[in-house]
Amino acid sequence: MTEKIYEMDSYIRSFTAVVEECHPHKDGYAVRLSRTAFFPEGGGQAADTGVLGGLTVNDVQIVDGEIWHYVSAPLTIGVEVEGVLDWDTRFSRMRHHTAEHIVCSIAHRWYGFNNVGFHLGREDVTLDLDGELTREQIDAIEDEANRVVAANVAVTATIPTAEELANATYRSKKELEGDVRLVTIDGVDCCACCAPHVAKTGEIGLIKLLDFIRYKGGVRIHLLCGDAALADYRLRYAQSAEISARLSVKQHDITVAVDRLIAERDSLKLALRAANRRIADMQAATVEPTDKPVFLIGAEWDVETLRRVVNGLSERCVGLCAAYSGSDGVYQYVLGGSGDIKAVTAQMNGALGGRGGGDHRQSQGRVQASEAQIAAFWRELGADE
């Protein structure tokens, strides 16, 4: 089997190995080596990237216990090749994975929650716990995690004997068989894990716990650390500075300023709605009483206003009454008055690409049609221009 260099030395950036097998695979070739520093996808962590024998490594997977490197062209069996890791990506993942161990160990020690999920991809880092936490509890975990970083304690990986493993206390998401690799953060945590980690917690840098949501009876937390956390902070700071400049307030006052804007917006929306309803009432009042179908189209009428218009028309007109509001080929509608409302609604939906329905008194929905198409439909039903 391929020697797993990454298990005992996470810091090797390049290595040489003999090509032991190579065969076509999908759009490229699968290569098995005598030894490798490329970490294959597993445990929630994506595979390492880099170059092997001058070819880009597109993926690394374990299949039936063997490690396969996927490249675009064949490599000659029996030839020694060089592998070079994308170190920036590898080191970032080492930092994030060790950070995840620290955070989960604290959650387990303080609250008894277990790590039941972890994803360390190219951009997104999430961890799942089997119990719910508040923002205050997550902040407390974050504080403790950063104290562990500041302590700069050792992180070591070992593969104990069966007897040593039987007497060891460690975290694991599942029952394990065969050799078990334990990653120990001195005085903090011991966890079964196959992935590369940093040698000292100080290498992680800042650990920042970002958004969190309830997830499958527990909580899913988004985590960033090191350079990624710094980049995230710079982006958020730049956005905060831009917002404060636009609102002409200090950055620490932007929440108050935004709340004020929201209140002003809501007040204006209420005033606009009231004005639109008055306009709608006046527009409906201009329609002469008739026994023919009538319809009106407004620009910014909500559903309640559409109902008011239809009810107003129905009081003075004998036939079908309809009101529409919208633009860009999408209009809401309410249909009422006398006549077979259901039949006309179905007919209109079919002719104007609509969806919606109701009962014998009134229906509502949405059509995908132009104002001219709506007018043409009602003319066919006998409405005046």
Beta strands, then each sheet from edge to edge (+ up, - down):
strand 1: 3-4
strand 2: 14-25
strand 3: 28-33
strand 4: 35-36
strand 5: 50-52
strand 6: 55-57
strand 7: 59-63
strand 8: 66-71
strand 9: 80-85
strand 10: 115-120
strand 11: 125-129
strand 12: 155-158
strand 13: 182-185
strand 14: 189-192
strand 15: 207-215
strand 16: 218-225
strand 17: 294-298
strand 18: 320-327
strand 19: 330-337
strand 20: 355-358
strand 21: 363-368
sheet 1: 1+ 4+
sheet 2: 6+ 5- 9+ 2- 3+ 8- 7+
sheet 3: 10+ 11- 16+ 15-
sheet 4: 12+ 13- 14+
sheet 5: 17+ 18+ 19- 21+ 20-
end
